[in-house]
Amino acid sequence: MALTLPAHPDPLTDRLHTGGLLHELAHGLGGPFHYLLPERFDANLADFRAALSEAGVDGAVHYAKKANKASVFMDRCAAAGAGADVASLGELRDALGHGVRGEDLVVTGPAKSAELLHVAARQGALITVDALDELDRLLALDTPRPIRALLRRHPPAQPRSRFGLDEAQMDEALRRCAEAGGAVRMEGFSFHLSGYALQPRADLAGELVELCLKARTLGLPADRISIGGGFPVDYVAAEDWARFLDGHDPRHYHGHKAFAVGEFYPYHSPVAGADALRAILAARPGGSGTSLAQRLREARVALLVEPGRALLDRAGSSVFRVQGVKDRTGYGIVTVDGTSLSLSEQWFNSEYLPEPVLLPQEHREDGPYEACVGGASCLDSDLLTWRRIRFPARPRYGDLLVYPNTAGYQMDSNESPFHDLPLPPKVVIDHGGDRPRWRLDH
């Protein structure tokens, strides 16, 4: 019996899947593609902003651009007056080119290039400082306005993290900022935490509030903190996720491939997206005292968040055409016209677990068919899905497989034109009229 893990039902994508639009796009584009649903991005952004407003906390949402390269999401940020989190000169230029204001950009990432620091400072972006030598390079810049900076705190609970300033380095950074006078505006602190646990974010955020109060005694503004991203996304139902974890076994995978359950993304989360932000704001740092929201209000500290995946929840999917099917003992191998490089879990010795949906060219009732999904390359390890999926019918040449909810990292982080195969284009689908309309994302 196959191990199933369907994505949450989605009426909007179900309508797309039952019409002929995706087959027409596959025919016209001649290969795999991703479709994007910008109205979902808009709704997720509005929900994060509402979470801040409900808690009475001043703050801002910055879209983590690395999660998806599509231009349409930068357009939506600009239209909504939202910010962006960028980590390279290319990302910064792209955000500016789509209308996001320089002062609405947060520049993250370790050991930034001189070019990135120069442009970011001149555009009035907020620059996170990850090391003392980076602070020195920043203070040496000749700019027409004070340089806006956040000092990134090394997370004590994650001592192996390569990011941030430890306690001694933080004290030295504060001293240098205070001595720099009007050359720098040290606006507060930030951190980068791995994983998706919520309480550790509240705990470290509480420490950053105290750092703001300390910095003010040195004459520094210190009126905001950034807790980054890492807001979980809920892809599948709780009972399906529990059943999957309980039944997980290499026998369910092609070649008895062994995956470590602990390395899978937590595809079910009971508290996800903007509700995760609400939970962080309601949490008590250190497990005692007042809530984080109250501490922010009392200290007059604004909260910056940088969600990526969470803003892209249900905002896009990936579509592949079936190029062939072969039988093995007890199951089959479906080969599609793309590669596993379009699904980024390969980075993490894992795979994208929400299973693809089969869209046949015509209705047929030839019974269920169990198969894994391979890519079009010559690599034996090129499988989009090692797990044997129980399809409602045997896939055939020209059918489509739709991987649901892949806009967050999946369609962008690991893509490659291997074999000179073109990268799957992105198609923006608009539901504003009486029928879906589409355009290529540029």
N, C-alpha and C positions, 0 to 999 in steps of 0.2 A: 504494500500500500504506500503510495507516494506521501511525502511530507508536505502538506499544503501551508501556504502563508499568503493569503490574498490581501491586497491593500484595502483600506476602508472604502466602502462604496462612495461614489462621487457622481451626483446627478449631472453635473456639467460635462464631465468627460464621458459619461455614459451616452449622452446625446451625440457627442462627436463620434463615438465608436459605432453607434448604430446607423449613422448616415454614411454616405459614400465619400465624404471629403478627404479622409485620410488615405483612402485608396487612390483618389485622384492626385493628391499631393505626392504619394510614392511614385506614381506613374510619371508625373510631370518633372519631379526632381531627380528621378532616375536612381534613387538610392535611399539609404537611411536618413532620417531627419529628426529634429526635436521640435515639438510645438510648445509655445509659451502662452500663458493666460495672464496678462498683466493685471486684470481686475482682481485676481487673487492676491497679487503683491500689494495692491492698493488697500485691500481689506485687512491684510496682516499688518501693514504699517499703521493703519488707523487703530487697530487693536492694541498695538504696543504703546502708541501715544495715549490711548484711553487709560491704560494701566497706570501710567505716570500721573495723569490727571486725577484719576479716582483716588490715588494715594495722597494727593495734594503736594506732589513733589515736582519741583522744577527739573527739567531735563530735556534731552533730545535723543532722537533715534538716528543712528548712522548705519546705513546699509553696508555690510561687509562685502565689498565688490568682488573679492576673490571667489565668492561662492558661485558666481555665474557671470560670464563675460558679455552677456547680451546687452545691447545698447538700450533696449526698451526699458529695462529696469532703472537705468540711470536717468532716462527721460522721465520716468514716473517719480523718481526722487526729486528731480528739478521742479516738476509740476506741483509737487506737494510741499515744496520748501523744506524737504528733508536733507539730511547730510549723508556723507559716505565715508567709509573707512577704506583707505587706500594704503598700499604698501610698496609701490614702485612708481617710478617716474611715468611709465606708460599708463598705469591706472589713474594717477593724478591728472595727467593731461586729458585722458578720456572723460573723466568726471567733469572737468572744467569745460570741455568741448560740448558736453550735453547740457550745460547750463547750471550745474551745481556750483554754488558760490564758494570761493576759496575759504571763507570763514566758516563754512559748513563742512569742511573736510577735516578728518582726523587722520594723521599719517602715522601708521604703526609699522611693525617689523623691526628686526634687529639690524644694527650696523648699516644705517642708511647711507646711500651714496652721496657724494658732495653735490651732485646735480639735483638730486631729490630734495636735499635740505635747502638748497638755494632757492629753487622754485617754490617749495612749500612755504618758506619764510616770507618771500616776496608777495605771495598770494594771501597771506594772513591765515594759513591753515594752522590747526592745533597739532603740534608735533610731540609724539611720545618719545621720551629720552630713555634709552635702554641701557646705557653705559656711560661712565664718566668721560671717556675719550670722545664719545658722541656729543656730550654736552659741551666739551671744549671746542669741538669743531663748530657747533651751533653758535656758541657765543662769539666765535671769531668772524662770523659772517657780517658783511656790511649791508644793512638793510634799512629802508626808509621808515620802518615802523618797528616797535618792540616785537621781538620774537615770542610767539605764544607757545608754551611748553607744558607738557604733563610729565612728571617723573614716574617711571614704571617701577613698581615694587616687586621684588622677588618674592614669590609665595612661600612663606615658611612651611606650609603643609605639603609642599611639593619641592623638597630640597634638590631634586635632580633636574628641575626646570632650568633651561638655559637662558631664560628671560629675566630681566629686571635687576634692580639694585638691592643689595642686601642692606642690613640696618646701618652698618658703618658707611657704606657707599652712599646711602640716602642722606645721612647727616652731612657728608662732604658735598653732595650735590646741592643741598639746601644752602649751605654756606656760600658756594660759588654763585648760585642764583641771587642771593641777597647782596653779594659784593658787586654783581654785574649792574645793579641799579636799573635804570630805565632801558637798558639794552634788551632785557628779557622780561616777559610777563609770565611768571610761573603760576599757572592757573589751577594746579592741583595734581592729582595722582591717578595712576591706572594700574591694572594688573592683567596678566594672561594666565588663565587656569585651564589645564587639560581636563577632559572628562565633562560630565553633565550633571553632577551633583549640585543641588541648589544651596544647601546650608553652607558649604565652604565659601561660596560666593558672597553670601550675606556676612559671614564671619570676617572675611578679608575686606569687604566694603566698610564694615564698621571700623576696622583699623585705619582705613584711608581717611575716614571722617576725622578721626583723632589726629592724623598727620596734617590734615588741613588746618586744624586749630593750632597745632604746633608751628606750622609754617607761617601763620599769620603773626605770631609773636616776633618773627624775623622781618616783618614788613612786607611779606609776599601775599598776593591776593588769595590764592588757594581757595577757590570757591566752587570747584567741581571735581568729581571723580568719574572714572570710566571703569565699568566692570566687564567690558568686552562682550563677547558672544557666548556660545555654548548653551543656548536655550534649546532644550530637546524638542524634537518633532515626533508626533505620534502617527506612525504610518499604518499600523495594523491593530486589530482588536485585541483586547487583553487575553481573551480565552484562546484566540488563535496563536498568540505569541507564547503563552504558557504551554499549549499543546505542542508547538514546534520545539521549544527548548526541552520538554520532557521526552519527546520522541526522536531527538536529533541523534543520528548515527551515521557513520561513513557509508553504510550500505545504501543510503538514500542518494548517494552521489556517484557520478561517473568515475570509474576507476577506484572506487572506495576512497575518494579524496577526503582527507581528514582536516576539518576546520576546528579551531578552538572556540568554543561557545563564548568564552570571555572576550574574544577579539571582535565579535559582531557588534555593530552599532546597536544600541537599544531601540529596536524598531517600534516597541510599544513603550509609551511613557504616560502614566496616569495624569501628570501635570506637564503641559507642553506649551510651547509658543509664548504668547503674551501672558497666559496664566502662570507660566513659570516665573516671569518677571513679577507678577502680583504676589506669588509665594515668597520670592526673595525680599520684596519690600515689606511683607508682613512678618518675616522671620526676625528673631531676636539674635543679633550678632553675639557669638559666644554662648548662646543658649539662655541668656538671662537679660534682665533689664528691658528697656523699651525696644520697639520695632526699629528696623532699619529706616523705614519711612519717617518715623518720628525723629530719629536722630538726624536725618538729612534736613528735615524742616527746621529743627531747633538750631542746627549749626549753619543754616542758610547755605547749604551745599547742594548743587545741582547734580543730577545723576545722568551720565551718558551711557548708552548701551549700543552695541555694535553687532546686532544679529545678522546672520547671513542665511543659513539654511532655514531658520524659522520664518523669515520674511518670504521665502520661496516655497513654503509648504503648499502643495497642490497647484503650483503655478506653472507646471510644465511636465511633459512626458516624452519618452524616446520611442521612436517607431523604426522597426527593421522589417525588411522583406525576407521571406523564406526563399532560400536558393536551392535547398535540397533536403532530403530526409533519408537516413539509412537506418536499418534495423540492427540491433545488437540483441543478445540473449536477454529477454525480459523487458527491454526498453529500446528507445531509438535515440538518434542524434540528429537534431535539427540544426542545419547550418544557415546562418543569415548573412545578409550583404553588408555587414559591418564587423567590428571587432570588439573585444572586451575592453579595449582602451577607451571606449566611450562610457564605461561604467567604472567609476574611480575606486571602488572598493578593492581592486587589484593591488593598490598601494599598500593595503593593510593586511595582506594575507587573508583576505576575506572575500565576500561577494555580496552583491546587492540582493537582498532576500525577498522583498515583495515581488511576487511572481508575475511574469508577463501575461497579458491577455491576448488570446488568439482571435484575430479578426479574419475569418475565411472570406475568400472572394465570393463564394456562393454558399447557401445553406446546404448542409449535408449531415447525415446521421449515421456515421460509420463507427460510432462507439468511442469511448475514451482511449487516449493514447498517451503513454508515459515516455517522456524524452527529456534529455538535457539540451542545452542550446550552445552551439559552437559558433565561433567567428570565422571570417572568410580568409584568415591568414594561414600560413604554412606552419604555424607553431602548434605543437600538440597541447600546450597549456592555454591556448586561446579559447576559453569558454566564457561566454557571458553568464551562463548559469550552469554550474556543475551539478546542482541538485536536479533530480529527475522530477519534472513537472507533470502533473496529470492534466493533460489538455482534454477538452470535451470531444475533440475529434482529431484524427491524424492530420497534422499540418501538411500543406501541399505547396508546391512552387507558386510564388506570387501571393500567398497569404501574408498577413501582417502580424507581427508580434509587437505589442505595446507595453513597454515597461513604465509603470505608473509613478508619478510624483518624483521625477528625477532632476528637477530644476536645481535643487540644492546640492552642489558639488558634483553630482554624478555625471552630468553631460559635459563637464568642462575641465576637471582637474587633471586628467590623465590622457586626454585625447592625443592622437598621433596619426599622421597620414602614412602609416606603415604600408608597404607595398604600393605606394603612390595612390592609395585609396583616398578620396577626398574626405575632409572632415564633414560630418553631417551638418547641413545648414540648419539654422533656427528659423522657424516660422511663427510669426506672431498672429494669434487668432483673436479676433474681436467679435464679441457677442452683442454689440450695441444695437444692431438692427434686427430685422425680422429673420435673418439667417446669418450663420457664421461667415465672416469675411477674413481673408488672410493676406499677409504680406511678409516678405523676407525681412529678417532683422539685419540691419547693416551697422 
